[in-house]
Amino acid sequence: MKNYVVHTFKLPIDYEQSLIDYTHEQYMTKSDFIRNAVIEKLQDIADSNRIDDIMEQDNKKYTHEEVKKNFGF
């Protein structure tokens, strides 16, 4: 079993019904949806930081194919 940390946050009431509707349609819990959204956002930030680091190293322009190859896509 994975280790987890419990977080509490406030969501604007305007989004609550949308969250309920979406998670119900997808057969998932609100906690699963929120956890996945946070993880995806953190992964996007990490990827963006990696790209920035590479771009700062040599100021070379890369093709889309070179970027995909460098990141293993």
Secondary structure, 3 states (H helix, E strand, C coil): CCCCCCCCCCCCHHHHHHHHHHHHHCCCCHHHHHHHHHHHHHHHHHHHHHHHHHHHHHCCCCCHHHHHHHCCC
